[in-house]
Amino acid sequence: MRIALLEDEHEQAQHVQSVLSERGHHCDSFPSGQSFLSAVLHRSYDLLILDWQIPDMTGIDVLQTVREQINWGIPVVFLTQRDSEADIVRALDAGADDYLAKPAREAELVARINALARRSNPDNEKEVLRYGPFEINTQQRTISLHSEELTLTDKDFDLTLFLFQNQGRLLTREMLLERVWGLARDINTRTVDTHMSRLRRRLGLNPENGFRIKTIYQRGYRLEAMKAEEPDHVEGTIETDRAVNG
């Protein structure tokens, strides 16, 4: 699992990274709210860990930005020295999924993270996933539309699965290159755009089938559920999202 950690104390950050790495997770650490938010916007993470007291803003501010501007249901855990009931309630009310006071016991931290990951991704345990008229068999690596199996490459399958599992979420080109292709996020390539254009046709992503891939200008793509009567204007779509650091 890929985890983003907001922690301005270097030794504490290294300790958490070491604990998570030993349990098979990948953890990137960031010392400020702005650097953390920029990374979360442009990279793909499965879970976030937030400290409360950081130099440029509070952990609550970061959480609110994640929920309001980035707007996706990624699990968020607070790991902080603040342990009053009022602080815990405030964090949970603001959208946190769990709360641990420092120093956290290593086994408990890992267990809570794993539990959140299971609850937030229940489809990971399923062999067959259904999204409207689409059926994805994760074991056989096949995709069917209205019970008719589609002809797709392995990479098309990986990209389609990732899109449906992240339905409604803005996926930057960097995220897709990293999670689907396994490439460094700074590689300049139109591979993603080419595959997206092809998937629109091969998957029949249109109002009749209930989904579309929406292009977010200069940002990336988002798979959206749609009603049959909605117009399907996807190529060259321009949408202005608020930037997290502006």
HUZIDA-V406646 format. One record per backbone hydrogen bond with DSSP energy under -1.0 kcal/mol. NH is the residue of the N-H (numbers start at 1). CO is the residue of the C=O. If there is no record, write none. Layout:
nh;co
NH;CO
NH;CO
This chain:
nh;co
3;26
4;47
5;28
6;49
7;30
13;9
14;10
15;11
16;12
17;13
18;14
19;15
20;16
21;17
22;18
24;21
25;20
26;1
28;3
30;5
36;32
37;33
38;34
39;35
40;36
41;37
42;38
43;39
46;2
47;2
48;75
49;4
50;77
59;52
62;58
63;59
64;60
65;61
66;62
67;63
68;64
69;65
70;65
71;66
74;72
77;48
78;98
79;50
80;100
88;84
89;85
90;86
91;87
92;88
93;89
94;90
95;92
96;91
97;76
98;76
100;78
102;80
109;105
110;106
111;107
112;108
113;109
114;110
115;111
116;112
117;113
118;114
119;115
120;116
121;117
124;121
125;122
126;123
129;136
131;134
134;131
135;144
136;129
137;142
138;127
141;137
142;137
144;135
145;148
146;133
148;145
150;143
157;153
158;154
159;155
160;156
161;157
162;158
163;159
164;160
165;161
167;164
168;223
169;166
171;221
173;219
176;172
177;173
178;174
179;175
180;176
181;176
183;177
187;184
194;190
195;191
196;192
197;193
198;194
199;195
200;196
202;198
203;199
205;200
206;204
209;206
211;206
212;224
214;222
216;220
219;216
220;216
221;171
222;214
224;212
226;210
230;227
237;234
